Amino acid sequence: QVQLVESGGGLVQPGGSLRLSCAASGIIFSIYTMGWYRQSPGKQRELVAAVTSGGSTNYADSVKGRFTISRDNAKNTVYLQMNSLKPEDTAVYYCNAELVSFGKVSFWGQGTQVTVSS
C-alpha cells in the first residue's frame, strides 16, 4: 500500500518561511521523480517543483529563487523549503511520486494547507 504523507503546512506571514515534508512508504522511493504541486480555489493544480531520481530539479517560474526542493532517499522523504512567501502562494500543497517506464505510475498525498496572510 502506497502512502505519501505531507506535513509542515500552516499559517505564515508574508515574507516568512515554511518547510514541507512528504514521507513515502510502499514504493521504491529512490527511483521515483518526486514533485510538489499546489491548488488554490478555482484554479487548476500546478507543478511547483520536482526532483528526479538523479537529483535534477525544476521549478515553476513563480517560485524560482524562493523555493527549494530536496530529497533524502535514506529517509524516503522529499522536502520543499519555501522562503519569502507571498499571499499568492496560498494553496493546498500536494506531494506526488511518479515513475515513467513502459507506462506511467503516479501517486498523490492528501495535501497540506499553506496560508500566507498577515
Summary of the structure (lengths in Angstrom):
residues: 118
radius of gyration: 13.7
end to end distance: 39.8
largest distance: 47.4
contacts: 342
relative contact order: 0.31
helix: 5%
strand: 54%
